[in-house]
Amino acid sequence: MSSLREALWRAAANRRAGLPRTSSLPPAEVDDAVQAVLRRAFEHLWEHGWLPYDVFEMVRREEDERALSFLVDSLALEAGRYSALHPRWQEQLEEIEATIWWDVTQPHVDQWASRHIELREDGVAAAVAVLGVLITLPGLPEIVPKPGTPLSAIDHHHVDPKILNRVRGLLAKAESTAFPEEAEALSTKAQELVTRHALERMPLEAATTTSRRLWLDKRYFDGKAQVVHVVAEANRCRAVVYDLGFVALVGEELDLEIVELLSASLLVQATRAMIAAGEKARKGDEARSAVFRKSFLLSYAHRIGERLRTANEVPADDDRLLPVLAARKKAVEEYFGTMFTRTVSKSTPVRSAAGWDAGRSAADRANLSIT
C-alpha cells in the first residue's frame, strides 16, 4: 500500500516518472492509495488558507475536464470527513456541484472510470494530474476556519433578498441591452440601490470584516482586476491582486457581496463593449489588437471608479453615518494589515491612446444605478 502511495506521489511530482501499473491490483487497494495521497495534499492546503473553489479554479486552469471531474468528486469525499464546515465551504461545494453520486461502499476510482467510459488507469491518471497541481500551490492567508474547526457565532450580513432581486434584475438588463446608454443607467441604478441599502443598515448592525477571493479569466487579467479594484474601493473595501488569477477582497460582509455582484456585471459590460469597439475594424487594425484591449479595460476601470465614487459620496455633515464609516474603515485597514504584511504596488502601462479613449467612452455609458 505504502509503495503504491509513494509511486502516485512520485508520478505527480515528476510526470516523467510514469504512472504505476494498477490494472492487476485489487480495486480497494488502488482506491485507498488514491484517496490517501489526495487527502494528504488537501490537508496541507486547508492548513494554508485554500478553499474548495480556489482549488477547483487552479485545476480547471491547469488540467482537462477529466481531472476537474475527479477533483470535484474528491472534494465531495473530502468534505464528508468533517463534522463541521464553514458556510463558505458549503456554498462553494454547492457552486461546483461536489456531491456524492457513487456507492461509497465501493471503490470510487472504478466507479468514476465506468461513469466516464474510461479504464481504471485513466482514473488513476486523472487523480495524479489533480495531485500534480495541488502539490505546487503556495500558501494563502486563512480567511475562514479550517474544516473540522468548531464554528461559533457566525453571523452573515447578506443583501436583503428583495433588494438583491431588484439589483440582479437591473444588472441582467444592463448586460443584455444593445444600447450603451441604457446599460449605463441601469448599472448606476444598481450601485445607488445597494449603496443606499448598505448605508441604511450600517448604523444598525455590527461590522463583520472578512475576506473573499474573486477569480477572473486570465485573458486581459490586469484590466479586469483593475475593474474589481475600483468597485471594491468605491464600496469601502480593499483589494490585492494575485498572479494566480484572483483578486483578494477585504471588507464588511455586505459590502463584499455588493462588490462581487457589481464587478461581475461590469466585467460583462466591459468585455462586450471592448469586443464591440473592434467589430468593424479590419484584421490588423489597432482596435483589434491586444494593446488596444488592455488599454480599453484600464481606461474603463479608471472612469468607472470615478463614477462609482461620485455615486457613493456621503454628505460631509452626516453625523449619523460618518463615525460608523470611520470605524468600518479602521476595521478594514486593520484586518487588511494583518492578512497582507507584504504587498507591492504595480503599475500597468497604457500603450494605446485609442483604446484608452474608447474605454473611457464605454465607461461613461456603463449602467451603474439601481431603483
ZAFIGU-218835 format. One record per residue: residue in one letter; y, x, z of N, C-alpha, C in turn. Coordinates in steps of 0.1 Angstrom, whole numbers, always signed. Atoms other than C-alpha are relative to their C-alpha. Example, Ala and Ser with C-alpha at 12.3 -4.5 7.8 and 13.67 -1.06 7.14 Angstrom:
! residues 2
(a, (-12, +9, +0), (-45, +123, +78), (+12, +9, +0))
(s, (-11, -9, +0), (-11, +137, +71), (+11, -8, +8))
***
This chain:
! residues 371
(m, (-12, +8, +0), (+0, +0, +0), (+13, +9, +0))
(s, (-12, -9, -1), (+25, +27, +10), (+2, +8, -12))
(s, (-1, -8, +12), (+17, +47, -21), (+6, -9, -11))
(l, (-6, +9, +10), (+25, +17, -43), (+15, -2, +3))
(r, (-14, +2, -3), (+58, +11, -25), (+8, +13, -4))
(e, (-7, -13, +4), (+67, +48, -30), (+1, +1, -15))
(a, (+0, +0, +14), (+58, +45, -66), (+11, -9, -6))
(l, (-10, +9, +5), (+80, +15, -71), (+14, +5, +3))
(w, (-13, -6, -4), (+109, +32, -53), (+3, +12, -10))
(r, (-3, -11, +9), (+105, +63, -75), (+3, -5, -14))
(a, (-2, +6, +13), (+104, +42, -106), (+14, -5, -1))
(a, (-14, +6, +0), (+137, +25, -96), (+10, +11, +0))
(a, (-10, -11, -1), (+154, +58, -87), (+0, +9, -12))
(n, (+0, -9, +12), (+143, +76, -118), (-8, -8, -11))
(r, (+7, +8, +10), (+135, +54, -149), (-10, +9, -8))
(r, (+9, -8, +8), (+117, +84, -165), (-13, +2, +8))
(a, (+13, -1, -8), (+91, +83, -137), (-11, -9, -5))
(g, (+9, +10, +5), (+75, +53, -153), (-5, -10, +11))
(l, (+4, +10, -9), (+61, +22, -137), (-14, +2, +5))
(p, (+14, -1, -5), (+30, +22, -115), (-9, -10, -7))
(r, (+10, +10, +6), (-1, +5, -130), (-4, -9, +11))
(t, (+3, +10, -10), (-7, -27, -112), (-10, -11, -5))
(s, (+8, +11, +5), (-29, -48, -135), (-14, -1, +7))
(s, (+13, +0, -6), (-61, -38, -117), (+0, -2, +15))
(l, (-2, +2, -14), (-47, -43, -82), (+0, -14, +4))
(p, (+0, +14, -5), (-51, -74, -60), (+14, -6, -1))
(p, (-14, +6, +1), (-21, -98, -66), (+7, +1, +13))
(a, (-7, -1, -13), (-13, -99, -29), (+5, +14, +3))
(e, (-4, -14, -3), (-11, -61, -27), (+12, +3, -8))
(v, (-12, -3, +9), (+13, -59, -56), (+12, -8, +6))
(d, (-11, +9, -5), (+34, -88, -42), (+6, +6, +13))
(d, (-5, -5, -13), (+36, -73, -7), (+8, +13, -2))
(a, (-7, -13, +2), (+47, -39, -21), (+14, -3, -6))
(v, (-13, +4, +6), (+74, -55, -43), (+10, -6, +10))
(q, (-8, +6, -10), (+87, -76, -15), (+5, +10, +10))
(a, (-3, -10, -10), (+87, -47, +9), (+12, +9, -5))
(v, (-11, -9, +5), (+109, -24, -13), (+13, -8, -2))
(l, (-12, +8, +2), (+133, -52, -22), (+6, -3, +14))
(r, (-5, +3, -14), (+136, -62, +15), (+7, +12, +6))
(r, (-6, -12, -5), (+144, -26, +24), (+14, +2, -6))
(a, (-13, -1, +7), (+172, -25, -2), (+10, -11, +4))
(f, (-9, +11, -5), (+186, -59, +8), (+5, +3, +14))
(e, (-4, -2, -14), (+187, -50, +45), (+11, +11, +0))
(h, (-10, -10, +1), (+207, -19, +36), (+13, -6, -5))
(l, (-12, +6, +6), (+231, -39, +15), (+7, -9, +10))
(w, (-6, +9, -10), (+236, -66, +42), (+7, +8, +11))
(e, (-6, -8, -10), (+244, -39, +67), (+13, +7, -5))
(h, (-12, -7, +6), (+270, -25, +43), (+9, -10, -8))
(g, (-10, +9, +5), (+290, -56, +35), (-3, -9, -12))
(w, (+3, +8, +13), (+273, -71, +4), (-4, -14, +4))
(l, (+4, +14, -1), (+268, -108, -1), (-9, -4, -12))
(p, (+9, +3, +12), (+243, -126, -24), (+7, -1, -13))
(y, (-6, +1, +13), (+268, -134, -51), (+5, +14, -5))
(d, (-4, -13, +4), (+281, -98, -51), (-12, +7, -7))
(v, (+12, -6, +5), (+245, -86, -57), (-3, -6, -14))
(f, (+3, +8, +13), (+240, -113, -84), (+9, +6, -11))
(e, (-9, -5, +11), (+271, -101, -103), (-3, +14, -5))
(m, (+3, -13, +4), (+261, -65, -103), (-13, +1, -8))
(v, (+12, +0, +8), (+226, -72, -116), (+3, -7, -13))
(r, (-3, +7, +13), (+240, -96, -142), (+7, +9, -10))
(r, (-8, -9, +9), (+263, -69, -155), (-9, +12, -5))
(e, (+7, -12, +3), (+237, -41, -155), (-14, -3, -7))
(e, (+13, +2, +5), (+204, -58, -165), (-1, -13, -8))
(d, (+2, +11, +9), (+189, -85, -186), (-3, -13, +8))
(e, (+2, +13, -6), (+181, -122, -179), (-13, +0, +9))
(r, (+12, +0, -8), (+146, -114, -167), (+2, +6, +14))
(a, (-3, -6, -13), (+158, -91, -140), (+9, -9, +9))
(l, (-9, +9, -7), (+185, -115, -130), (-8, -12, +6))
(s, (+9, +11, -5), (+159, -143, -127), (-8, +5, +12))
(f, (+8, -5, -11), (+137, -121, -105), (+9, +2, +13))
(l, (-9, -2, -11), (+167, -112, -83), (+3, -14, +7))
(v, (-3, +13, -6), (+176, -149, -78), (-12, -5, +9))
(d, (+12, +3, -8), (+140, -156, -66), (-1, +8, +12))
(s, (+1, -9, -11), (+141, -126, -44), (+10, -3, +11))
(l, (-11, +4, -9), (+174, -137, -28), (-4, -13, +8))
(a, (+4, +13, -6), (+159, -172, -21), (-11, +4, +11))
(l, (+10, -4, -10), (+129, -155, -4), (+6, +7, +11))
(e, (-7, -8, -11), (+152, -131, +15), (+7, -9, +10))
(a, (-7, +9, -8), (+173, -160, +28), (-9, -7, +10))
(g, (+10, +7, -8), (+142, -177, +42), (-5, +8, +12))
(r, (+4, -9, -11), (+136, -147, +65), (+9, -2, +13))
(y, (-10, +0, -11), (+167, -155, +87), (+1, -14, +6))
(s, (-2, +12, -6), (+172, -182, +112), (+14, -5, +0))
(a, (-14, +3, +0), (+210, -181, +109), (+6, +6, -12))
(l, (-7, -6, +12), (+231, -177, +77), (+14, -6, +1))
(h, (-14, +4, +0), (+269, -178, +75), (+1, -11, -12))
(p, (-3, +10, +10), (+282, -209, +55), (+3, +6, -14))
(r, (-3, -6, +13), (+295, -185, +28), (-13, +4, -7))
(w, (+13, -4, +6), (+259, -172, +23), (-6, -13, -6))
(q, (+6, +12, +5), (+247, -208, +19), (+6, -4, -13))
(e, (-7, +4, +12), (+274, -216, -6), (-3, +9, -12))
(q, (+2, -9, +11), (+267, -185, -27), (-15, -2, -5))
(l, (+14, +2, +4), (+229, -191, -27), (-1, -13, -9))
(e, (+0, +12, +8), (+236, -226, -40), (+6, +2, -13))
(e, (-7, -3, +13), (+260, -213, -66), (-9, +7, -10))
(i, (+9, -7, +9), (+234, -190, -81), (-14, -7, -1))
(e, (+12, +8, +0), (+207, -217, -76), (-13, +8, +4))
(a, (+11, -7, -6), (+185, -195, -54), (-8, -9, +8))
(t, (+9, +9, -8), (+157, -218, -43), (-14, +4, -2))
(i, (+14, -3, +1), (+120, -215, -36), (-7, -11, -9))
(w, (+6, +10, +9), (+103, -232, -66), (-15, +3, +0))
(w, (+14, -4, +1), (+69, -214, -62), (-7, -3, +12))
(d, (+9, +2, -11), (+40, -218, -39), (+0, +13, +9))
(v, (-2, -12, -9), (+49, -194, -10), (-13, +5, +6))
(t, (+13, -5, -5), (+12, -192, +0), (-7, +9, -10))
(q, (+6, -8, +11), (+5, -174, -33), (+10, +11, -4))
(p, (-9, -11, +4), (+19, -141, -47), (+11, -5, -10))
(h, (-11, +4, +8), (+53, -146, -62), (+0, +7, -14))
(v, (-1, -7, +13), (+51, -119, -89), (-8, -6, -11))
(d, (+9, +6, +10), (+22, -135, -107), (+5, -14, -4))
(q, (-5, +14, +4), (+38, -170, -105), (+13, +2, -8))
(w, (-12, -2, +8), (+71, -156, -118), (-4, +4, -14))
(a, (+5, -4, +13), (+52, -140, -147), (-5, -12, -8))
(s, (+5, +12, +7), (+34, -172, -155), (+11, -9, -5))
(r, (-11, +9, +3), (+66, -192, -154), (+8, +5, -12))
(h, (-8, -6, +10), (+83, -168, -178), (-8, +4, -12))
(i, (+9, -4, +11), (+53, -164, -201), (-1, +15, -2))
(e, (+1, -14, +0), (+50, -128, -191), (-12, +5, +7))
(l, (+11, -6, -8), (+25, -104, -177), (+4, +5, +13))
(r, (-3, -5, -13), (+23, -91, -142), (+9, +12, -1))
(e, (-8, -13, +2), (+36, -57, -154), (+14, -3, -3))
(d, (-14, +4, +3), (+67, -75, -167), (+7, -4, +12))
(g, (-6, +4, -13), (+73, -90, -133), (+3, +12, +8))
(v, (-3, -12, -7), (+70, -56, -117), (+11, +8, -6))
(a, (-11, -7, +6), (+93, -41, -143), (+13, -6, +3))
(a, (-13, +7, -3), (+119, -68, -136), (+4, +4, +15))
(a, (-3, -4, -14), (+116, -60, -98), (+5, +14, +1))
(v, (-4, -14, -1), (+120, -23, -104), (+14, +1, -6))
(a, (-14, +0, +5), (+151, -30, -126), (+10, -5, +10))
(v, (-8, +5, -11), (+166, -50, -98), (+2, +11, +10))
(l, (+0, -11, -10), (+158, -23, -73), (+9, +12, -5))
(g, (-8, -11, +6), (+173, +3, -96), (+15, -2, +1))
(v, (-14, +3, -2), (+207, -15, -94), (+3, +1, +15))
(l, (-3, +1, -14), (+205, -22, -57), (+2, +13, +7))
(i, (+0, -13, -8), (+199, +14, -45), (+12, +9, -4))
(t, (-11, -8, +4), (+230, +26, -63), (+13, -5, +5))
(l, (-12, +6, -4), (+255, +3, -48), (+7, +6, +12))
(p, (-7, -6, -11), (+282, +17, -25), (+2, -10, +12))
(g, (-3, +9, -11), (+292, +2, +9), (+13, -7, -2))
(l, (-12, +9, +0), (+317, -26, +12), (+4, -4, +14))
(p, (-4, +5, -13), (+338, -39, +41), (-8, -13, +3))
(e, (+7, +13, -4), (+319, -66, +61), (+11, -11, +1))
(i, (-9, +11, +0), (+336, -99, +55), (-5, -13, +7))
(v, (+6, +11, -8), (+311, -123, +71), (-11, +6, +8))
(p, (+11, -5, -8), (+284, -119, +98), (-12, +2, -9))
(k, (+12, -3, +7), (+252, -104, +85), (-10, -11, +3))
(p, (+10, +11, -2), (+222, -128, +80), (-8, +3, +13))
(g, (+8, -1, -13), (+204, -135, +113), (+9, +2, +12))
(t, (-10, -1, -11), (+236, -129, +133), (+3, -14, +6))
(p, (-4, +13, -6), (+243, -158, +158), (+14, -3, -5))
(l, (-13, +4, +5), (+272, -177, +144), (+6, -9, +10))
(s, (-7, +8, -10), (+298, -191, +167), (+14, -4, -4))
(a, (-13, +5, +3), (+329, -212, +163), (+5, +2, -14))
(i, (-4, -2, +13), (+330, -211, +126), (+8, -13, -4))
(d, (-9, +11, +3), (+360, -233, +116), (+6, +3, -13))
(h, (-5, -2, +14), (+368, -236, +79), (+11, -10, -3))
(h, (-12, +9, +3), (+402, -250, +68), (+0, -1, -15))
(h, (+0, +2, +14), (+395, -263, +33), (+11, -9, -5))
(v, (-9, +9, +6), (+418, -280, +9), (-5, -15, +2))
(d, (+4, +14, -1), (+418, -318, +16), (-7, -5, -13))
(p, (+7, +5, +12), (+393, -334, -8), (+8, -8, -10))
(k, (-9, +8, +9), (+419, -358, -22), (+9, +9, -7))
(i, (-9, -10, +6), (+443, -330, -28), (-8, +8, -11))
(l, (+9, -8, +9), (+415, -309, -43), (-3, -7, -13))
(n, (+4, +8, +12), (+405, -336, -68), (+12, -1, -9))
(r, (-12, +1, +8), (+441, -340, -79), (+3, +13, -7))
(v, (-3, -13, +5), (+446, -303, -83), (-10, +4, -11))
(r, (+10, -3, +11), (+413, -299, -103), (+3, -8, -12))
(g, (-3, +9, +12), (+423, -328, -125), (+12, +6, -8))
(l, (-12, -6, +6), (+457, -312, -132), (-4, +13, -8))
(l, (+4, -13, +6), (+442, -278, -139), (-9, -2, -12))
(a, (+9, +2, +11), (+415, -292, -161), (+8, -5, -12))
(k, (-9, +4, +11), (+442, -309, -182), (+8, +12, -6))
(a, (-8, -12, +4), (+462, -277, -183), (-9, +9, -9))
(e, (+9, -9, +8), (+431, -258, -196), (-4, -6, -13))
(s, (+5, +7, +12), (+423, -284, -222), (+10, -3, -11))
(t, (-10, +4, +9), (+456, -292, -237), (+3, +10, -11))
(a, (-3, -9, +10), (+466, -277, -270), (+15, +3, +0))
(f, (-14, -1, +0), (+503, -279, -261), (+4, +9, +12))
(p, (-3, -10, -10), (+515, -248, -241), (+10, -6, +11))
(e, (-10, +6, -9), (+545, -267, -226), (-6, -9, +10))
(e, (+7, +10, -9), (+522, -294, -212), (-8, +8, +10))
(a, (+9, -8, -9), (+498, -268, -198), (+9, +6, +11))
(e, (-9, -6, -9), (+527, -251, -181), (+5, -10, +11))
(a, (-5, +10, -9), (+540, -283, -165), (-11, -4, +10))
(l, (+12, +4, -9), (+505, -292, -152), (-3, +11, +10))
(s, (+3, -11, -9), (+498, -258, -137), (+11, +1, +11))
(t, (-11, +0, -10), (+532, -258, -120), (-2, -11, +10))
(k, (+3, +11, -10), (+524, -292, -105), (-11, +4, +9))
(a, (+12, -3, -9), (+491, -279, -92), (+5, +10, +11))
(q, (-5, -9, -10), (+508, -250, -75), (+9, -6, +11))
(e, (-9, +7, -9), (+535, -272, -60), (-8, -9, +10))
(l, (+8, +9, -8), (+509, -296, -47), (-7, +7, +11))
(v, (+8, -7, -11), (+487, -271, -29), (+10, +7, +9))
(t, (-10, -6, -9), (+518, -253, -16), (+5, -9, +11))
(r, (-5, +10, -9), (+531, -284, -1), (-11, -4, +10))
(h, (+11, +3, -9), (+497, -292, +13), (-2, +10, +11))
(a, (+2, -11, -10), (+493, -258, +29), (+11, +1, +10))
(l, (-11, -2, -9), (+528, -257, +44), (+0, -12, +10))
(e, (+0, +11, -10), (+524, -292, +59), (-11, +2, +11))
(r, (+11, -2, -10), (+491, -282, +76), (+2, +12, +9))
(m, (-2, -12, -7), (+503, -248, +87), (+4, +0, +14))
(p, (-4, +1, -14), (+521, -257, +119), (-10, -7, +9))
(l, (+9, +8, -7), (+492, -279, +129), (-13, +6, +3))
(e, (+14, -6, +0), (+462, -256, +125), (+1, +15, +4))
(a, (+1, -15, -3), (+453, -222, +139), (-5, +7, -12))
(a, (+4, -8, +12), (+450, -195, +113), (-14, +6, +1))
(t, (+13, -6, +1), (+416, -183, +102), (+1, +11, -11))
(t, (-2, -10, +10), (+423, -150, +85), (-14, +6, -4))
(t, (+13, -5, +4), (+393, -137, +64), (+2, +6, -13))
(s, (+0, -7, +13), (+384, -121, +31), (-10, -6, -9))
(r, (+9, +5, +11), (+368, -132, -2), (+0, +10, -11))
(r, (+0, -9, +12), (+358, -114, -34), (-1, -9, -12))
(l, (-1, +8, +13), (+367, -128, -68), (-4, +9, -11))
(w, (+5, -9, +11), (+346, -113, -96), (+6, -5, -13))
(l, (-6, +2, +13), (+361, -110, -130), (-8, +6, -12))
(d, (+6, -6, +11), (+349, -103, -165), (+6, +14, -2))
(k, (-5, -14, +1), (+351, -66, -173), (+10, +2, -12))
(r, (-9, -2, +11), (+369, -71, -206), (+15, -3, +4))
(y, (-15, +1, -4), (+407, -66, -201), (+1, -2, +15))
(f, (+1, +2, -14), (+399, -63, -164), (+13, +2, +7))
(d, (-13, -3, -7), (+432, -47, -153), (+10, -11, -1))
(g, (-9, +11, +2), (+452, -75, -168), (-4, -12, +8))
(k, (+5, +11, -8), (+431, -102, -153), (+1, +2, +15))
(a, (-2, -3, -15), (+431, -85, -119), (+15, -2, +4))
(q, (-14, +2, -3), (+469, -85, -121), (+4, -14, +1))
(v, (-3, +14, -2), (+470, -122, -126), (-5, -5, +14))
(v, (+5, +4, -13), (+449, -127, -95), (+9, +6, +11))
(h, (-9, -7, -10), (+471, -102, -76), (+13, -8, +2))
(v, (-13, +7, -2), (+503, -122, -83), (-2, -14, +6))
(v, (+3, +13, -6), (+487, -155, -75), (-2, +2, +15))
(a, (+2, -3, -14), (+475, -140, -42), (+13, +2, +8))
(e, (-13, -3, -6), (+509, -126, -34), (+9, -12, +2))
(a, (-8, +12, -1), (+526, -159, -41), (-5, -10, +11))
(n, (+6, +10, -10), (+502, -177, -17), (-4, +7, +13))
(r, (+1, -6, -14), (+506, -154, +13), (-13, +8, +2))
(c, (+12, -8, -1), (+475, -132, +6), (+2, +14, -5))
(r, (+0, -13, +5), (+468, -96, -1), (-12, +2, -9))
(a, (+11, -3, +9), (+446, -82, -29), (-2, +15, -2))
(v, (+4, -14, +3), (+427, -50, -36), (-10, -1, -12))
(v, (+8, +0, +12), (+411, -43, -70), (-11, +11, +2))
(y, (+12, -9, +0), (+376, -27, -71), (-5, +2, -14))
(d, (+5, -3, +13), (+364, -10, -102), (-14, -6, -3))
(l, (+13, +7, +2), (+330, -26, -96), (+2, -13, -8))
(g, (-2, +12, +8), (+346, -57, -112), (+5, -12, +8))
(f, (-5, +11, -8), (+361, -78, -84), (+13, +4, +6))
(v, (-12, -1, -8), (+393, -84, -65), (-3, -4, +14))
(a, (+1, +4, -14), (+391, -84, -27), (+12, -7, +5))
(l, (-12, +7, -5), (+414, -110, -12), (+0, -1, +15))
(v, (-1, +2, -15), (+426, -112, +24), (+11, -11, +2))
(g, (-10, +11, -3), (+444, -143, +37), (-6, -10, +9))
(e, (+5, +11, -8), (+441, -175, +56), (-10, -8, -9))
(e, (+11, +7, +7), (+410, -196, +46), (+5, -9, -11))
(l, (-5, +10, +9), (+430, -224, +30), (+8, +7, -12))
(d, (-7, -7, +10), (+453, -200, +11), (-9, +7, -10))
(l, (+10, -7, +9), (+423, -181, -3), (-6, -10, -9))
(e, (+6, +10, +9), (+408, -213, -16), (+10, -4, -11))
(i, (-10, +3, +9), (+441, -221, -33), (+1, +12, -11))
(v, (-1, -11, +9), (+442, -186, -48), (-12, +0, -10))
(e, (+11, +0, +8), (+407, -189, -62), (+1, -11, -11))
(l, (-2, +11, +9), (+415, -223, -78), (+10, +3, -11))
(l, (-10, -2, +9), (+447, -213, -94), (-2, +12, -9))
(s, (+4, -11, +8), (+435, -179, -105), (-9, -3, -12))
(a, (+10, +3, +10), (+405, -193, -123), (+7, -8, -12))
(s, (-6, +8, +11), (+427, -218, -142), (+10, +8, -8))
(l, (-10, -8, +8), (+455, -194, -151), (-7, +11, -9))
(l, (+8, -9, +9), (+429, -169, -164), (-5, -7, -12))
(v, (+5, +8, +12), (+415, -196, -187), (+12, -2, -9))
(q, (-12, +2, +8), (+450, -204, -199), (+5, +13, -6))
(a, (-5, -13, +5), (+460, -167, -203), (-9, +5, -11))
(t, (+10, -5, +10), (+428, -159, -222), (+2, -8, -13))
(r, (-2, +9, +11), (+433, -189, -245), (+13, +4, -8))
(a, (-13, -3, +7), (+470, -180, -252), (-1, +14, -6))
(m, (+1, -14, +5), (+461, -143, -257), (-8, -1, -14))
(i, (+8, +1, +13), (+435, -152, -284), (+8, -8, -10))
(a, (-8, +8, +10), (+458, -178, -300), (+11, +9, -6))
(a, (-11, -8, +5), (+485, -152, -303), (-4, +9, -12))
(g, (+5, -8, +11), (+463, -132, -327), (-8, -7, -10))
(e, (+8, +7, +9), (+446, -160, -345), (+4, +0, -15))
(k, (-6, +0, +13), (+469, -160, -375), (+2, +15, -6))
(a, (-2, -14, +5), (+471, -122, -377), (-12, +5, -8))
(r, (+10, -6, +8), (+451, -102, -402), (-7, +11, +7))
(k, (+8, -10, -6), (+424, -78, -393), (+8, +13, -1))
(g, (-7, -13, +0), (+440, -45, -382), (+15, -2, +5))
(d, (-13, +2, -5), (+473, -62, -372), (+1, +3, +15))
(e, (-1, -3, -14), (+487, -53, -338), (-4, -12, +9))
(a, (+3, +12, -8), (+483, -89, -325), (-15, -2, +3))
(r, (+14, +1, -2), (+445, -84, -327), (-6, +12, +7))
(s, (+4, -13, -6), (+444, -50, -310), (-2, -1, +15))
(a, (+2, +0, -15), (+432, -42, -275), (+13, +3, +7))
(v, (-12, -3, -7), (+465, -27, -266), (+10, -12, +1))
(f, (-8, +12, +0), (+483, -59, -276), (-5, -9, +11))
(r, (+5, +10, -9), (+460, -80, -255), (+1, +5, +15))
(k, (-2, -5, -14), (+462, -57, -224), (+14, -2, +4))
(s, (-15, +2, -3), (+500, -58, -226), (+3, -14, +2))
(f, (-2, +14, -1), (+499, -95, -231), (-4, -5, +14))
(l, (+5, +5, -13), (+479, -101, -199), (+9, +6, +11))
(l, (-9, -6, -10), (+501, -77, -179), (+13, -7, +1))
(s, (-12, +7, +0), (+532, -94, -190), (-1, -14, +5))
(y, (+3, +13, -5), (+517, -128, -184), (-1, -1, +15))
(a, (+1, -1, -14), (+508, -118, -149), (+14, +2, +7))
(h, (-13, -2, -6), (+543, -105, -142), (+9, -12, +0))
(r, (-8, +12, +1), (+560, -136, -154), (-5, -12, +9))
(i, (+6, +10, -9), (+536, -159, -136), (+3, +2, +14))
(g, (-4, -4, -14), (+543, -140, -104), (+14, -5, +3))
(e, (-14, +5, -2), (+580, -147, -108), (+1, -15, +2))
(r, (+0, +15, +0), (+574, -184, -114), (-6, -5, +13))
(l, (+7, +5, -12), (+550, -188, -85), (+8, +3, +12))
(r, (-8, -4, -12), (+573, -170, -60), (+11, -11, +1))
(t, (-11, +10, -1), (+601, -194, -70), (-5, -14, +4))
(a, (+6, +13, -4), (+578, -225, -67), (-4, +0, +15))
(n, (+5, -1, -14), (+566, -213, -32), (+11, +3, +10))
(e, (-11, -4, -9), (+600, -205, -17), (+2, -10, +11))
(v, (-3, +8, -12), (+606, -218, +18), (+15, +2, +4))
(p, (-14, -1, -4), (+642, -226, +28), (+2, +9, +12))
(a, (-2, -10, -10), (+657, -199, +49), (+4, -5, +13))
(d, (-4, +6, -12), (+668, -223, +75), (-11, -9, +6))
(d, (+11, +8, -5), (+634, -239, +81), (-6, +6, +13))
(d, (+4, -6, -13), (+630, -232, +118), (-14, -4, +4))
(r, (+14, +4, -4), (+596, -250, +120), (-10, +9, -7))
(l, (+10, -8, +8), (+578, -230, +92), (+2, +15, +1))
(l, (-2, -14, +1), (+594, -196, +93), (-7, +8, +11))
(p, (+8, -7, -11), (+579, -185, +127), (-15, +0, -3))
(v, (+14, +1, +4), (+545, -197, +115), (-3, +9, -11))
(l, (+2, -9, +12), (+548, -179, +82), (+0, +15, +5))
(a, (-1, -14, -5), (+558, -147, +100), (-12, +4, +8))
(a, (+13, -3, -8), (+528, -149, +124), (-12, +1, -10))
(r, (+11, -1, +9), (+505, -156, +95), (+0, +13, -8))
(k, (-2, -12, +8), (+519, -127, +75), (-5, +12, +8))
(k, (+4, -11, -9), (+514, -104, +105), (-15, +1, +1))
(a, (+14, +1, -1), (+478, -116, +109), (-7, +6, -12))
(v, (+6, -4, +12), (+470, -110, +73), (+2, +16, -2))
(e, (-3, -14, +1), (+486, -75, +73), (-9, +8, +10))
(e, (+9, -7, -9), (+466, -65, +104), (-14, +0, -4))
(y, (+14, +1, +5), (+433, -78, +90), (-2, +9, -12))
(f, (+1, -9, +12), (+440, -60, +57), (+0, +14, +4))
(g, (+0, -14, -4), (+448, -28, +75), (-13, +4, +7))
(t, (+13, -3, -6), (+415, -30, +94), (-10, +2, -10))
(m, (+10, -1, +11), (+395, -36, +63), (+1, +11, -9))
(f, (-2, -10, +11), (+411, -12, +39), (+9, +11, +6))
(t, (-7, -11, -6), (+421, +20, +56), (+5, +10, -10))
(r, (-4, -9, +11), (+424, +39, +23), (+1, -8, -13))
(t, (-2, +6, +13), (+440, +22, -7), (+9, +9, -9))
(v, (-8, -8, +9), (+455, +38, -38), (+8, -9, -10))
(s, (-7, +8, +10), (+483, +23, -59), (-3, +5, -14))
(k, (+3, -3, +14), (+476, +22, -96), (+9, -7, -9))
(s, (-9, +6, +10), (+499, +17, -125), (-7, -1, -13))
(t, (+6, +1, +13), (+488, +4, -159), (+11, +0, -10))
(p, (-11, -1, +9), (+510, +14, -188), (-1, -12, -10))
(v, (-1, +10, +10), (+522, -12, -213), (+3, +7, -13))
(r, (-1, -7, +12), (+517, +1, -248), (+3, -9, -12))
(s, (-3, +9, +11), (+526, -29, -269), (+12, -9, +4))
(a, (-12, +8, -3), (+561, -44, -268), (-2, -14, -5))
(a, (+3, +13, +6), (+549, -73, -290), (-9, -8, +10))
(g, (+9, +6, -9), (+521, -80, -266), (+7, -4, +13))
(w, (-8, +3, -12), (+545, -79, -236), (+8, -13, -2))
(d, (-9, +12, +3), (+569, -104, -253), (-9, -13, -1))
(a, (+9, +12, +2), (+540, -127, -263), (-5, -5, +13))
(g, (+5, +3, -13), (+526, -126, -228), (+10, -7, +9))
(r, (-11, +7, -8), (+559, -135, -212), (+3, -14, -5))
(s, (-2, +14, +5), (+564, -164, -235), (-11, -9, +4))
(a, (+12, +9, -4), (+529, -177, -228), (+1, -4, +15))
(a, (-2, +3, -15), (+536, -174, -190), (+11, -10, +2))
(d, (-11, +10, -2), (+568, -193, -194), (-5, -14, -3))
(r, (+6, +13, +3), (+547, -221, -209), (-11, -5, +8))
(a, (+12, +3, -8), (+519, -220, -184), (+3, -11, +10))
(n, (-2, +12, -9), (+514, -251, -163), (-4, +4, +14))
(l, (+2, -4, -14), (+517, -244, -126), (+1, -11, +11))
(s, (-3, +10, -10), (+526, -277, -109), (-11, -10, +3))
(i, (+10, +10, -4), (+506, -304, -91), (+8, -12, +6))
(t, (-5, +12, -5), (+516, -340, -85), (-11, -11, +1))
***
